[in-house]
């Protein structure tokens, strides 16, 4: 086990919605293609792959830029 939470497609949708960005913007943030985000979101109960789970886990620890996270 890699110690990263077992995030699903539903978690990805929730995070993107919380950020208020589209799939393309989230893909750019994570360094993946928009299709990777789309595929992950289309499977809400399926675990994300390791790289996408890691990117989501790390990003979830960052503050949102529009609510006091901007410096």
C-alpha positions as CSV (number, residue, x, y, z in Angstrom):
1,X,0.0,0.0,0.0
2,X,1.3,3.4,-0.9
3,X,-0.4,5.3,1.9
4,X,-2.5,7.4,-0.5
5,X,-6.2,7.4,0.2
6,X,-8.3,5.3,-2.2
7,X,-10.0,8.2,-4.1
8,X,-12.7,7.4,-6.6
9,X,-14.1,9.2,-9.6
10,X,-16.7,10.8,-7.3
11,X,-13.9,12.3,-5.3
12,X,-12.4,13.8,-8.4
13,X,-15.7,15.3,-9.4
14,X,-16.2,16.8,-5.9
15,X,-12.8,18.3,-5.8
16,X,-13.1,19.8,-9.3
17,X,-16.5,21.2,-8.4
18,X,-15.1,22.7,-5.1
19,X,-12.3,24.3,-7.1
20,X,-14.8,25.7,-9.6
21,X,-12.8,24.7,-12.7
22,X,-13.5,22.7,-15.8
23,X,-11.9,19.4,-16.7
24,X,-9.3,21.0,-18.9
25,X,-8.0,23.3,-16.1
26,X,-7.8,20.4,-13.6
27,X,-6.0,18.3,-16.1
28,X,-3.4,21.1,-16.6
29,X,-3.0,21.4,-12.8
30,X,-2.5,17.6,-12.5
31,X,-0.3,17.4,-15.6
32,X,-2.6,14.9,-17.4
33,X,-4.8,15.0,-20.4
34,X,-8.4,16.2,-20.2
35,X,-9.5,12.7,-21.3
36,X,-7.9,11.3,-18.1
37,X,-10.0,13.5,-15.9
38,X,-13.1,12.8,-18.0
39,X,-12.6,9.0,-17.8
40,X,-12.0,9.2,-14.0
41,X,-15.1,11.3,-13.4
42,X,-17.2,9.0,-15.6
43,X,-16.6,6.1,-13.1
44,X,-17.7,7.5,-9.8
45,X,-17.4,4.3,-7.8
46,X,-14.1,3.1,-9.4
47,X,-10.8,3.8,-7.8
48,X,-8.6,6.2,-9.6
49,X,-5.2,5.1,-10.9
50,X,-2.2,5.6,-8.7
51,X,-0.8,8.7,-10.4
52,X,-4.2,10.5,-10.5
53,X,-4.9,9.4,-6.8
54,X,-1.6,10.9,-5.8
55,X,-2.2,14.2,-7.7
56,X,-5.6,14.5,-6.2
57,X,-4.4,13.7,-2.7
58,X,-1.6,16.3,-2.9
59,X,-3.9,18.9,-4.4
60,X,-6.5,18.5,-1.7
61,X,-4.0,19.8,0.8
62,X,-3.6,23.1,-1.1
63,X,-5.9,26.0,-0.3
64,X,-8.2,27.3,-2.9
65,X,-6.8,30.5,-4.5
66,X,-10.0,32.5,-4.2
67,X,-10.6,31.9,-0.5
68,X,-7.5,33.2,1.2
69,X,-4.9,30.9,-0.5
70,X,-3.5,33.4,-2.8
71,X,-0.3,35.2,-1.7
